[in-house]
Amino acid sequence: MHGSGGKAQNQIQQWSGWADRNQLILVASTGKNAGEGYGFSERERQAELSTLRIALLHFPIDLNRVFLGGTSRGGHLSWDLALRYPDRWAGVAPMIGGPRLTTRGGQNNLRLLDNLWGIPILDLQGLRDDPGLLWNLRYAFDYFHKKKAPNKQFLTFPLLGHSYDMSKAPWDSFFSKRRLSPCPEHLLFRCARLAHSRSFWFQATKLDEKKIQDSVGIAISPNKWKRMSLEAKRRLFAKKALERTAQVEAEWKKVHGNPQFTLKTKGIKNFELLLPRTLLPPDPGHRILVRWNHSRKRLRGDLNAERFLLDWLHRLDLETAPLLILKWR
């Protein structure tokens, strides 16, 4: 994904040598009104996902080896798209762009870092760039380090500003062995709106509106706020936003051929488990054990052909399309 004022051809030219070496299919589109920078809108996100769908229809692409990347505006978009749709990417390569910490209309995606816990990231960034961007990136990679998230590389260039040296990155190793697991046994996930409430086989269907807020502000006295350093303000806001973000830690295992699920959540009232072919029990009518926080139920799945087809039309992925849906209400 290209930078402000750029176009798809810029990215194709930049990546063509690496694509030939690693046998990659390059896919890029020119964004509408891209000269204005990235607006963190759903229209922009869906435009890029539509570009991916077109590519999947026309090229022999391995759905478990789709990588996402971009420069400047495209770097911001790479982070945002990956954080909100984490189950689509084998790896993410943003350059001179980052996640965002803000009070503006749901744009804060720094609160969603858990979504990329298991996904490789190779980020390229000049250290003389915008201080706010650099703070967000340092916070993100410090968060990953504390969470012991694997395969996270923050490649910095002390003498460069809004720039980077692509030749210094280990692209061959980054692309060579990375594959997305389409049905991971364990997942971490955060969300603050239902439009972005799915990760792999889990989808929240109702959030606790009293606890979860898409746009987060801080109630604090003006005098106390003035006495705080900029670092303290940013960390306080990041902490408050995280507290108002729904959280899921879930896993599955098979017992006598039947899947069993265990979920620990905060801020979620209802959810669905989307079972693809890999997770189907031998008997589709079998009740499946689901443990959720301090409750447990045996849920009977819903065979829904319409949901299966709509999911396939949206993602073009038969491996992850749900054949059986478990609903906890």
C-alpha angles and dihedrals in degrees: 000000000000134000130254111300091011132111141215094269090063092062094042091055093045094051103035096097094049090045092054092049094048098034093242129164108226118217122183138155135193109244122230111250087000091153088075093063128241114324099191090235129151088233090063093046093049091047090060093045088051089053089053092050091052090052092048090053095052107032135054095249124169103230091209092057104054113134126196125210146145148161129254103320085018090050091056089046092049092056093044096047093045094048093049098039102030098158096069104065137076089193143348126225111184120175125200090344133092151176118291136241111194144124092231120120103306095312094126105108097156085090090065100062093118088069090071096045095118100029119097116244127192109184125185119200140164111226095219091065128108110320093222092054091048092050091052092050094047090049090050096050092042087053091050090049093052090048090048090235110179129233100020116147124181106189110192134188112207096196097047130083122193089354145077142196108246093190091067095062122096094237096156093059092039093058102031104075105016118122130162116235103228094202109027118193092222130033140179117202141170131186140165101191134041092235088070100032101115131092119169107302097355128082128173112220100181130027127200100254092197092060105027123067127178092200111041129196132176127241105213136138115263092234093053091046092052092052093054122094120239089251091053092048093052094047092047092051092046089051094049092047091051090052089056094050123097114244133203132185110179141163141176136205134176121245115187088344095307121109119237123195133208120190134181113189143170124201096009123116102176135012145170131226111216109208116200123192092281092061100042115125116232088251112044089204092058117117111241123217114239123181113197119181103302096344135078133193139171105232127198112219127237116231101214117177093182093056090047093052095044091050091049092048090051098045104016088219118129091181093066102028108118116247095174127031124201114199125200111192 
